[in-house]
Every structure is written in C-alpha cells, then in structure tokens.
C-alpha cells in the first residue's frame, strides 16, 4: 500500500505536525508500506530528518493551496 501524508512546516509553525507524520511514516514503512510526504517543508533540519528516514518528500502542487482555504 502507498500512503501519502500531507504536511507543511516553516520556521514558526508546523514542525511538530511533520514530526508526528514522520512517526506515522516510520510505522508504516516498518510494516512494508511505501510512504510519501507531500507539502512545503522549508525547515532544513526537518527536511534532513525526513531524508534520514528515507521517506520521499515532494512539493505540494500550487493548485492545492485552493483546497487548503
């Protein structure tokens, strides 16, 4: 199964949410699932943490911003 987790993080907000999503991603991958995190993550240490766990991070399409209002 493929799991897509949508989360964003900037300097002042969102890093905790990404860390919780990363914990979910770790559990899913340990069970053999493929995980992709999709969002805008502009915090360097958060991006590195995601990469350390070998989770793919892809930018959210700009058109998704309409859905988030």
VENBELSUL-V15594 format. One record per residue. N is the residue number from 1. SS is DSSP state (helix for helix, strand for strand, loop for the rest). BURIAL is 1 if it has 16 or more other ideal C-beta (glycine too) atoms within 10 Angstrom, else 0. Layout:
n=N ss=SS burial=BURIAL
n=N ss=SS burial=BURIAL
This chain:
n=1 ss=loop burial=0
n=2 ss=strand burial=0
n=3 ss=strand burial=0
n=4 ss=strand burial=0
n=5 ss=strand burial=1
n=6 ss=strand burial=0
n=7 ss=loop burial=1
n=8 ss=loop burial=1
n=9 ss=strand burial=1
n=10 ss=loop burial=0
n=11 ss=loop burial=0
n=12 ss=loop burial=0
n=13 ss=loop burial=0
n=14 ss=loop burial=1
n=15 ss=helix burial=1
n=16 ss=helix burial=0
n=17 ss=helix burial=0
n=18 ss=helix burial=1
n=19 ss=helix burial=0
n=20 ss=helix burial=0
n=21 ss=helix burial=1
n=22 ss=helix burial=1
n=23 ss=helix burial=0
n=24 ss=helix burial=0
n=25 ss=helix burial=1
n=26 ss=helix burial=0
n=27 ss=helix burial=0
n=28 ss=helix burial=1
n=29 ss=helix burial=0
n=30 ss=helix burial=0
n=31 ss=loop burial=0
n=32 ss=loop burial=0
n=33 ss=loop burial=0
n=34 ss=strand burial=0
n=35 ss=strand burial=1
n=36 ss=strand burial=0
n=37 ss=strand burial=1
n=38 ss=strand burial=1
n=39 ss=loop burial=1
n=40 ss=loop burial=0
n=41 ss=strand burial=1
n=42 ss=loop burial=0
n=43 ss=loop burial=1
n=44 ss=helix burial=0
n=45 ss=helix burial=0
n=46 ss=helix burial=1
n=47 ss=helix burial=0
n=48 ss=helix burial=0
n=49 ss=helix burial=1
n=50 ss=helix burial=1
n=51 ss=helix burial=0
n=52 ss=helix burial=0
n=53 ss=loop burial=0
n=54 ss=loop burial=0
n=55 ss=loop burial=1
n=56 ss=strand burial=0
n=57 ss=strand burial=1
n=58 ss=strand burial=0
n=59 ss=loop burial=0
n=60 ss=loop burial=1
n=61 ss=loop burial=0
n=62 ss=helix burial=0
n=63 ss=helix burial=0
n=64 ss=helix burial=0
n=65 ss=helix burial=0
n=66 ss=helix burial=0
n=67 ss=loop burial=0
n=68 ss=loop burial=0
n=69 ss=loop burial=0
